[in-house]
Amino acid sequence: MSESQKRERFGRYLILDHLVDGGMAKICRARFLGEQADKVVAIKMVQPQYSKDEAFKTMFMDEIKVTFGLLHPNVIQTYDYGLNKGQLFVAMEYCDGRNLKEFLDKLKERKFVFPIEISTYIISQACQGLYYAHTFRDKLTGTEANIIHRDISPHNIMLTYDGAVKIIDFGIAKSQSNSEATQAGTIKGKLSYLAPEYLDGADLDPRYDQFAVGITLWEMLCSRKLFKENNDLAVLKKIQECKIPIPSSINPNVPKELDEIVLKALSKDRTKRFDNLDQMNRALMKFLYAKFPDFNATDLSYFSQELFRDEIKKDREKMFEFGKIDLRPYLDEVKKELEGGTREGAREASSTAASIDAVLLPKAKEQVLDFGFEDPKAKAKQTQTVKRMGSSSATKPNMTSSDATSSRIITDISKSTITTLKPTKADGTKTRLIKNELRGANKKKTSVGTIAALIALVVGSAAYLYHSLEGNQLKVATPVVVAQPVKKEKDRKPAQDPAETNYDPAINKGNIVLSHFDKQKMQAFVNGKKMEVDLLSNVKVPLLHEFILRVQIEGKKHFVKEMRVDNTSAVEVEVPEMPAIAYGYLNTSSNCAQGEIHFEVYGEKRVSPVPMVETFGVGLPLGLDDKGQLIPSNYQILFKKTGDDIERKIEITVNREDQTIDLCDQL
């Protein structure tokens, strides 16, 4: 390996890239060098000048004391900490995602606001993580830790692309184990997320974090900062006044029930807030599933992956390249360092060197019988591990009857390298991927008699199986079965009746983004078919093909637009504020003749089945005169009975608002 290709190593960690470079510390993405060499972690490395400061060391160790024992799905986990060549560090769980501040910035850039249900879910998860920290007890002593985070803000809430929510950075957290109190006159925490009691000099309790959580939720719903002024003094004054605008006054989509939860968490008098964050979480979850019963936690994953699609693609490419790094030179370095360490480090050196040996060296007592029939493109093959000669038993993998039917025998031994997946042996050998290299002619001279005997055994089993199947009246087309790749269940697309859609299946899909689309009040249709609009207001449309987009808003004129999308880039379509309009409704009774009707509304030619599937029927707008008064509207309906080619013309007049007309009476 050339010096230019060599990467930086930090103790037992190989630095992959830098995530954050700060004046006090930098955070890097790294790979652990040891038996778990596939583990990616985040390492916070304190700058050397601070690592030498005793006061800073004490503060740093306070953070470790606070976080090291915490183990919760919504709290970042600490794996390791210490000094490496005089530099303080802590190795933490790596979150493959972005912090909430980056989500807010990205949405603002795209002129979106966080969806109500996603905002509610994220904050409910944050509440769970913080409540766990607030009530944490030392497992050995049973002592309450009395942890208060004190720095909750969008910067310190991580959202992974898989849909997890993690509280990070307990760096200034206050707990029972802290060695010294905050210095007088020092503000700890971000200015815009302080609670009024902090400025009053009151003793802090978990309700302090609740206020910051409330600010964060308010900002997600309103897409702006709650306490924002031109200078710090003005911000502090605003916090002391604590006059909170109702979220729905800024974002009309926020329901009243959520307004109440936010305002309660942001009460100036902390006795009027929720008793604890578990109570706030319960209120949020009750609201979430009352208003959004179909919400699922995976919606956050989909939302994240859509929002950061380009960034994820680039990062996946980087990670793929990181996976190609040859770790052996670095593992050798670590092993040499540990073996040459002091007596005090001998025990650590011995155990760590052993784990590195597990990566570098194949186990001598493992034997692989590989006869080469396996698919050469397979990345890993399940083989049978047997004990050495003289053993009375062999360890066999579990096989179902279907596995036995489709099992294959490996006979091609011409390959010089075979990758196999070893099952766990009874004597404690671990399951892991190993690489068997056939070195020299001695290994090629494997006992022919042994191979022949095993092949004969398998052929005999196959013959027996064939006759058994034949006896059960099951036909076998051919003794040779070629396995084909099968799509995962989630990747399969259900067959679609061509009559249910106007799309040409041969046409690829484009994408449009509906700006100012309200999922709670609006519906989108493409060529008459109701479309699914995702959390980012994306709609799939035909590519290189004209189509009609219709957005229906109850009690308002429909937005109808003829469009064509010529490339795969998302096309933004602004849904304007439409004028109010009155509708009559055309419907059908259940005993109506079957067929379909053709009609036109707002210039769009539409088709509807008869009997109609719409609950209230098809809305037909009334007209307006020059003075804006409602006037009757006439419509021409063409009815075609199922099985007939003849169309029947029917004239319909809508005379008043909410008038119901039964089409069956006209047939």
Buried (B, 14 or more C-beta within 10 A) or exposed (E): EEEEEEBEBBBBBBBBEEEEEEEEBBBBBBBBBBBEBEBBBBBBBBBEEBBEEEEBBEBBBBBBBBBBBBEBEBBBBBBBBEEBEEBBBBBBBBBBBBBBBBBBEBBEEBEBBBBBBBBBBBBBBBBBBBBBBBBBEEEEEEEEBBBBBBBBBBBBBBBBBEBBBBBBBBBBBBBEBBEEEEEEEEEBBBEBBBBBBBBEEEEBBBBBBBBBBBBBBBBBBBBBBBBEBEEEEEBBEBBEEBEBEBBBEBBEBBBEEBBEBBBBBBBBEBEEBBEBBBBBBEBBBEBBEEBBEEBEEEBBBBBBBEBBEEEBEEBEEEBEEBEEBEBEEBBEEBBEBBEEBEEEEEEEBEEBBEBBEBBEEEBEEBBBBBBEBBEEEEEEBBBBBBBEEEEEEEBEEEEEEEEEEEBEBBBEBEEEEBEBBBBEBEEEBEEBEBEBEBEEEEEEEBEEEEBEEBBEEBEEEBEEBEEEEEEEEEEEEEEEEEEEEEEEEEEEEEEEEEEEEBBEEEEEEBBBBBBBBBBEEBBBBBBBEEBEBBBBBBBBBBBEBEBBBBBBBEEBBBBBEEBEBEEEEBBEBEBEEBEEBBBBBBBBEEEBBEBBBBBEBEEBEBEBBBBBEEEEBBBBBBEBEEEEEBEEBEBEBBBBBEEEEEBBEBEBEBEEEEBEBBBBEEB
